[in-house]
């Protein structure tokens, strides 16, 4: 299947949003205005890029601008946000308008084929960011091959070199996973429990923030780590309940009812912590390939806008989660 992926090398301006269509000749639209508020970072020398899988973490209609601001604000805690890039297919973009989100460079992918083209475009962009500093870090700069589970299953159904393709994909993932572990093992690790950002970045000069809950992204995350990039993932990992109706016990129903429907209340935070402990965050496949994770709740409203980052996790915390939202 032929793919047309336009290389985006120009830095996105904070006062505009840019949309690029992949698969239709790269037509661009411009929109937006004003300036995205970015919280000043104490580590301005650290370069941060955000890669947002909008198909996976999609803001509600009308909330795009504020959700994008919240993602960028969180990313700025780790350094200087150079660019925020969002990837989505046509169907997703027909329901929302990321042109409202100033400072976000958007790639709209023609996913009329197998449906993995959005993942391909995000992975290619993240891999290019990884290779930017390869000469400085001394990491290998060989070609990176990305494959999703859905594509491999489709190949098996079509009997197109399925065994060889599966073996090579598994070998590729294992190779970058091992190199990521080696790269992390060489980093300093003596950080206090409350030094959250330092414990995640661990002295590295580049941070990739991947906004997704898709396990297919683990290989590209390992690739980033093996090239000396700190990886932070933002996603909905805890499935915090919205209503008491689905709770099985009276105690659980009472707990969920007491947390209300908006804002960071004490009762809500207790439910978040309990859900994270139940899921054992440290055992989640996606989180095993990152240096830190920010928990995003897409349903709860904060200041009348649905979707906010509420918690932070990194390996030293085990399965516990710390509070992020102020």
C-alpha positions in Angstrom: 0.0 0.0 0.0 1.5 3.3 -1.1 1.8 5.9 1.6 2.6 9.5 1.2 4.1 10.8 4.4 5.2 14.5 4.2 8.2 15.3 6.2 7.4 18.2 8.5 10.6 20.1 9.2 9.4 23.6 9.9 8.9 24.5 13.5 5.3 25.2 14.4 4.6 28.7 15.5 2.9 29.1 18.9 0.4 31.6 17.4 -1.0 29.4 14.7 -2.1 25.9 14.1 -1.2 24.0 10.9 -3.0 21.1 9.3 -1.2 18.8 6.8 -3.1 16.1 4.9 -1.2 12.9 4.3 -2.3 10.9 1.3 -4.0 13.8 -0.6 -1.0 15.8 -1.8 -0.2 17.5 1.4 -2.7 20.4 1.2 -2.4 22.7 4.2 -4.9 24.8 6.0 -4.1 27.5 8.6 -6.3 28.7 11.4 -6.3 29.8 15.0 -4.9 32.9 16.6 -3.5 34.2 19.9 -0.7 32.4 21.7 -0.7 29.1 23.6 0.2 29.5 27.2 3.2 27.4 28.1 4.4 27.2 31.7 8.0 28.2 32.0 10.3 25.3 32.6 13.2 25.3 35.0 15.0 23.1 32.5 15.0 25.2 29.3 17.9 23.3 27.8 15.8 20.2 27.5 14.1 19.9 24.1 10.5 18.5 24.2 8.4 17.3 21.3 4.8 16.1 21.7 3.3 13.3 19.4 -0.4 13.1 19.9 -2.5 10.2 18.6 -5.9 12.0 18.4 -7.6 8.8 17.3 -6.7 7.3 20.6 -7.1 10.2 22.9 -9.7 12.5 21.2 -11.0 15.6 22.9 -14.7 16.4 23.0 -16.1 18.7 20.4 -15.5 22.3 21.6 -12.8 21.2 24.1 -9.9 20.9 21.5 -8.2 24.2 22.3 -8.2 23.7 26.1 -7.2 20.0 26.0 -4.3 20.9 23.6 -3.2 23.6 26.0 -3.3 21.2 28.9 -1.2 18.6 27.1 1.3 21.3 26.1 1.4 22.7 29.6 2.1 19.3 31.1 4.9 18.7 28.5 6.5 22.0 29.3 7.2 20.7 32.8 10.0 18.6 31.3 11.7 21.3 29.2 11.2 23.6 26.3 8.3 22.4 24.1 9.6 22.9 20.5 6.6 21.4 18.7 3.3 19.6 19.3 2.2 17.4 16.5 -1.2 15.7 16.3 -2.1 12.7 14.1 -5.6 11.7 13.1 -7.6 10.1 10.4 -10.3 11.8 8.3 -13.2 10.3 10.3 -11.8 11.7 13.6 -11.2 15.1 12.1 -14.7 15.3 10.7 -16.0 15.3 14.3 -13.6 17.8 15.9 -11.7 20.9 14.9 -8.0 20.9 15.9 -7.7 24.2 14.1 -9.1 25.6 17.4 -6.0 24.3 19.1 -3.3 27.0 18.6 0.3 25.8 18.4 -0.6 22.3 17.3 0.8 21.0 14.0 -1.8 18.5 12.7 -1.3 15.6 10.2 -4.6 14.3 8.8 -4.0 10.8 7.5 -6.0 9.1 4.7 -6.6 5.8 6.5 -8.7 4.2 3.8 -6.4 1.2 3.8 -5.7 -1.0 6.8 -6.3 1.7 9.4 -2.8 1.8 10.8 -1.6 4.8 8.7 -2.0 7.2 11.7 0.3 5.0 13.8 2.7 4.8 10.9 2.9 8.6 10.6 3.3 9.2 14.3 6.0 6.5 14.6 7.9 7.9 11.6 7.9 11.4 13.1 9.0 10.1 16.6 11.8 8.0 15.0 13.0 11.1 13.1 13.2 13.0 16.4 15.1 10.1 17.9 17.7 10.2 15.2 18.3 14.0 15.4 20.7 13.5 18.3 22.1 10.1 17.2 25.5 11.5 16.3 25.8 13.1 19.7 24.7 10.0 21.7 26.5 7.6 19.5 23.4 5.5 19.0 22.9 3.3 15.9 21.0 5.2 13.2 19.8 2.2 11.2 16.4 2.1 9.5 13.5 1.7 11.8 10.7 -0.7 10.8 7.4 -0.2 12.5 4.5 -2.7 12.5 1.2 -3.0 14.3 -0.4 -6.1 15.6 -3.4 -5.5 13.3 -1.1 -5.4 10.2 0.6 -8.6 11.2 -2.7 -10.4 11.7 -3.9 -9.2 8.3 -0.8 -10.5 6.7 -1.4 -13.9 8.3 -4.9 -14.0 6.9 -3.6 -13.2 3.5 -0.8 -15.7 3.9 1.7 -13.2 2.7 5.0 -14.3 4.1 3.2 -14.3 7.5 5.7 -16.4 9.5 8.7 -14.5 8.2 7.0 -11.1 8.8 5.9 -12.0 12.3 9.4 -13.3 13.2 11.1 -10.2 11.9 8.6 -7.9 13.7 9.2 -9.7 16.9 13.0 -9.6 16.5 12.8 -5.9 15.7 10.8 -5.2 18.9 13.1 -7.3 21.0 16.2 -5.6 19.7 15.0 -2.1 20.5 13.6 -3.2 23.9 17.0 -4.6 24.9 18.8 -1.5 23.7 16.3 0.7 25.6 17.0 -1.2 28.8 20.8 -0.9 28.3 20.4 2.9 27.7 18.4 3.3 30.9 20.7 1.2 33.0 23.5 3.6 32.2 21.5 6.6 33.6 21.7 8.1 37.1 19.0 6.8 39.4 19.4 8.3 42.8 16.5 10.7 43.0 14.2 11.5 45.9 10.6 10.4 45.6 9.4 14.0 45.2 11.8 14.9 42.4 9.3 13.7 39.8 10.6 15.5 36.7 14.3 14.8 37.5 13.5 11.1 38.2 11.9 10.8 34.7 14.3 12.9 32.6 17.4 11.6 34.4 19.8 14.0 32.9 18.8 13.6 29.2 18.5 16.6 26.9 15.5 15.5 24.8 12.1 14.3 25.9 9.4 12.8 23.7 5.8 13.0 25.0 3.6 10.3 23.4 -0.1 10.9 23.8 -1.7 7.5 23.5 -2.8 4.4 25.3 -2.0 2.1 22.3 0.4 -0.8 23.1 1.6 -0.8 19.5 3.7 2.3 20.4 6.0 0.4 22.6 8.5 -0.4 19.9 8.9 3.3 18.8 9.1 4.2 22.5 12.0 1.7 22.9 13.6 3.1 19.8 13.5 6.6 21.3 14.9 5.4 24.6 17.8 3.6 22.8 18.7 6.9 21.2 19.0 8.8 24.5 15.5 10.3 24.5 13.4 10.3 27.7 9.9 9.0 27.0 6.8 10.3 28.7 3.4 8.8 27.8 0.1 10.5 28.4 -3.0 8.3 28.4 -6.1 7.0 30.1 -4.6 4.0 32.0 -6.9 3.7 35.0 -10.4 3.8 33.6 -11.7 5.9 36.5 -15.5 5.3 36.8 -17.8 8.2 35.8 -20.9 6.9 37.7 -21.8 4.5 40.5 -24.0 2.4 38.3 -21.3 0.0 37.3 -20.0 -0.6 40.8 -20.6 -4.0 42.3 -20.6 -3.2 46.0 -22.4 -0.7 48.1 -19.2 0.7 49.4 -17.8 1.2 45.9 -21.0 2.9 44.8 -20.9 5.3 47.8 -17.3 6.1 47.1 -17.9 7.0 43.4 -21.0 9.0 44.2 -19.1 11.1 46.8 -16.4 12.1 44.3 -18.9 14.3 42.3 -18.5 14.9 38.6 -16.0 17.8 38.3 -12.8 19.1 39.8 -10.0 17.6 41.8 -11.8 16.6 45.0 -10.3 14.5 47.8 -12.9 11.8 47.2 -12.1 11.7 43.4 -8.4 11.4 44.1 -8.9 8.5 46.4 -10.9 6.7 43.7 -8.1 7.4 41.2 -5.4 6.0 43.5 -7.5 2.9 44.2 -8.1 2.3 40.4 -4.4 2.6 39.7 -3.5 0.2 42.4 -6.0 -2.3 41.1 -4.5 -2.1 37.6 -0.9 -2.4 38.8 0.5 0.3 36.6 4.0 -1.1 36.7 2.8 -4.2 35.0 1.1 -2.5 32.0 3.0 -3.2 28.8 3.0 0.4 27.5 4.3 1.8 30.8 7.2 -0.7 30.8 8.6 1.1 27.8 8.4 4.6 29.1 10.3 6.7 31.7 7.2 8.3 33.1 3.4 8.4 32.5 0.8 11.1 33.1 -2.7 9.9 33.7 -5.4 11.6 31.6 -9.0 11.5 32.6 -11.0 12.2 29.4 -14.4 12.3 31.1 -14.2 14.4 34.2 -14.6 18.2 33.8 -12.2 20.7 35.2 -13.2 24.4 34.8 -16.1 23.2 32.6 -13.9 21.5 30.1 -13.7 17.6 29.9 -10.3 16.1 30.0 -7.3 16.8 32.2 -4.0 15.2 33.4 -4.5 14.2 37.0 -1.7 11.9 38.0 1.9 11.0 37.4 3.7 7.7 37.5 7.3 6.6 37.0 9.0 3.2 37.7 10.4 4.1 41.1 6.8 4.5 42.3 5.9 0.9 41.7 2.1 0.7 41.1 1.4 3.9 43.1 0.5 7.2 41.4 1.3 10.8 42.5 -0.9 13.8 42.1 -0.2 16.0 39.1 -3.2 18.3 38.8 -2.7 21.5 40.8 
